[in-house]
């Protein structure tokens, strides 16, 4: 026996509205026999007679009228909800939930959010700035922004920036006191500032290239933090060397607060990508964000800072 509490309610509402099994069947595109059978099963399941039937007319019983009075507003709400659902298919609407690392939040989202809100005021934004790896589906998110190298292979990824240049940097005061490293291996004798991703057990290893071979240096950090702004503030204050993306230290390099070392040994790294599961890419709200973001970034020259 089917215990679905909604069985027969569609037929009940149609008969109650039209006061006819024949007209209800026409509206539902089924036979009058099918409608009659559904109503009998509903009455049997509830143990209540819902209609008085004669050869000439169909009328609600007192119990049927009470049920109809309760169900009719709910049915209208359901119809309105389904009509509203069409809006999600046809135009950007709803809430767009994004995750991004703090670096790209400042670099990409701060200028993009006003543009997107102006273009699509009916779309709400819910943004989580998080440097850890995030499972979009488990977290209920529509899309994320991450470095290309950290994106799972089963995701669709749209490039947002050119490959990124990273640098080992320190303050003039630090270099005046400790000198400058000449090669990556010299870092073992320097004060270094470590960055730990929230889900990582050890600090980020610094990446280098020499003679076409990539290698990393595991630093013995004198200070390890999980916030890049705090790490760079420590570097500006002369506490040690930091491994930073050039996009986050543009002003520091221009003002001389930080200086680069070991630049010939540092290769370009993967740029930022917008990524999402394939099933979400047809959402108008996400499609609108992708189109606006890629257009704006192209107008900025790919956000590459030489």
N, C-alpha and C positions, 0 to 999 in steps of 0.2 A: 504493500500500500504506500502511495506517495504521501508523505507528511508535509509537503511544501505548503506553508500557510497562505501563500498567494494563489494557489490553484483555484480557479473558478471566479476569482475576483474581477478579472477583466470582463468575463461574460456577465457576471452579476451587474456590474456598472452599466454595461451596454443595454441590458434588458430593462434595468430600472430607469434609465434615461429615455428610452424609446417606448417603454411599456408594450413591447412586442418582441417575441422570440424571433420572428421572421426578420424584422428590421435590424435587430441586434446582430443576427447572423450575416445579413448583407453588409453591415458596417465592418464586421470582423473578417469577412471573406471566408466564412465557413458555412456549414449546413445548419439549419434549425435544429436538426437532431443532435449535432455536436454541442450546440449551446444548451439545449435541454439536458443533455447528459452531464455537462459541466455543472449546471445549477443543481441537479439532483445529488451529485457527489458532494457539493458544497453544503447542501442542506443536511445530508447524511453525516458529514464530518462534524458540523456544528451542532447537530441535533435540534435545529430550529427551522421551522417553515418560513421561507423568505418571500414567497409569492403566492397569491391566490389566483388560480388559473381557471378560466372558463372557456367555452368555445368562442366567445366574442371579445374577451378582454383579459388583460393581465394587470394585476394590482399588487402593490407591496403590502405585506402584512405589517403589523406594528413593529415587529422585530426587524423586518426587512427595511422599513423606513428609517429605523434608528441606525442600522448599519450603513445605509446609503448616506445619511446625514453626516456620519463620521468619515466615510471613505471619499465622498465627493471632493472636499477641499484637499485631501491628501493626493488624490488623483490629479487635481489641477496643479499642485506643487510639482508632482513628478513630470507632468507635461511641460511646465515652465523650465524645469531643470534640464530636460532633454533639449528644449529649444536653445537654452543658454549654452549647452554643450556644443551646439553647432558653431557658436562664436569662437570656441577654441580651435576649431578646424579651419575656419575661414579667415581669421585675423589674429594678430598678436594680442593676447589677453591672458590674464591670470598672473601668477607669481613665478618669476624666473629665479631659480636657486642655483647659485654658483659658488665654487670654492677656488681660491687662488692663494699662492704663497704671498707673504707680506711684500716681497720685492716687487712682484708684478702688480700687486694691489696699488702700490704707489705709482708705479710706472705706467700701467695700462688702465686700471679701473678708475683712478681719480679723474683723469680727463674724459674717459668714456661715459661714465655714469650720467653727468649732466646732459651730454648729447643724446644718450639713449632715452632718458626720461623726457626730454623735450620732444623727441620724435615719436615716442610711444608712451604717453602719459597713463594709458590704461593698463600697462604692465608694471607690476610691483617687482622690486628687486630684493632678494634675500641673499646676502653675500657673507661667506665665511672665509676669513683670512687665516690660513692654516698651512704651516710649512711641512706638515706630515703627509704621508701617503693616505689618500682618502678613497674608499670604495663608494663610488657615486650612487650606485643602486641601493646599497645598504643604508647610506646616509640620506636618501631621499632627495638627491641633488640632480639637476638637469645636466650640468656640464661643469668642467673645471679648467683651470689654466695651470700648466706645469711645464718644466723643461722637457723637451722631447725625449730625452734619454730615460725619463722616469715614468713614461706613459705605457700602460699595458698594451700588448699587441692586439687585443680584441676590441680596442677603442678606435673610433674614427677621430683623426687628429687634423686640425686646420692650423697651418703655420701662421703665427702672428708677428714674429720678429725674425730678423736675420740671426745667424749664429752670433753668440755673445763672446766678447773678450773679457777675460778675467785677469787679475793682477795681484801680485804680492805687494802690499803697501805698508808704509810706516810713516811716522811723523818726522819732520826734520830734527826735532829734539831727540828722538830715539836713535836716529842714524848718527847724530853727533856723539852720542854716548856709546853706542854698541857697534858702530860701523855698518857697512852694507854687505850682505851676502853676495858672493860672486857666482855661485852655482847652487842648485837646489839642495845638495847635500850639506851645505853650510848652515841650513836652517836648524840643524840639530844643536847648534851652539847659540841660537838666538831665542829670545822670548817670543813666543807665538801665541796668538789668540785663536782658540778653537770655536767652531760652531757645530752644535749638535742638533740634528733634526729631531723633532719630538718623539718619533718612533724608532730612532736609531740608538744602538747601544754604545756606539763610539763616535768620536768627533769626525766630521767630514775630512777625508784625506785630500791633500792638495795635489792637483794633477799637473804634470809637466810632460814635455816631449824633447827628446834629444836624438839627433841622427835618425829621425823617422820612427823612433820607438817611444811609445807612451809609457809613463811610469808615474807612480804616486809616491809621496813622501808622508809617512806617518809622523806628525809633529808631536812633540812632548809639550802640550799646551800649558802655559802658566795660568791661563784663565780660559774657561770654556763656558759658553752661554748658548741659549737657544733663541736668542733674539738678535737679528743682524744689526739693528740700530744701536743696541748696546755695545755690540762687538766693535763697530766702527767708531763709536764715541771713545772707547778704550784705546783704540789705535790713535785717534787724534790727540789723546792725552798722553801719548808716549809710553803706553804700557806694553807695547809689543807690535809684532807684524800681523797683518790680517790678509786673508785670501778673499778677494771681493770681486764682484762683477763691476765692470767699468760703468755700467749704467747707474749703479747706486752710489758712485763716488765722483760723478762728473764735477760737481761743485767743489769737492775737496781737492781734486786734482787741479782744477782751474785756479783755485785760490792759493795752492801750495800747502794747504794743511796736511795733505798726504802726498807721498812721492812713491813712484813705482820702482821696483827692483826685479831682477830676473826675467824681464819681459821677453827676451829671445827664447826662453824655455817654455813659455805658456801658450798652448794652442787655442784656437777658437773652440768654444763649446756649443752644444746644442742650444737653439733659441727657444722661445716660449711658444707653446701651442695651446689652442683651445681644443679640448677633447670631450667626447661624449659617446654613450652607447648608440649603436646604429638605429635602434628603435625610437630614439628621441629626436632624431634629426628632422623629422617632418613637422615638429611642433612649430607653429608660426612664431611664437615668442622667441624660441631659440634661433630659428632661421633669421629673424630680424636682427638679433644681437650679432650673429656671425657676419651678416652682410655689412652692418654698420661698423663693426670692429675692423674688418678687413679693409673697408674703404678708408677709414680714418688712419689706420696704420700705414697704408700705402701713401696717403697724403703727407705723412711724416717721414717718408723715405725709409720705411721699414724700421724706424727707431734705432738705426745704427748710428752710434756716436764715434766718429773717428778722431 
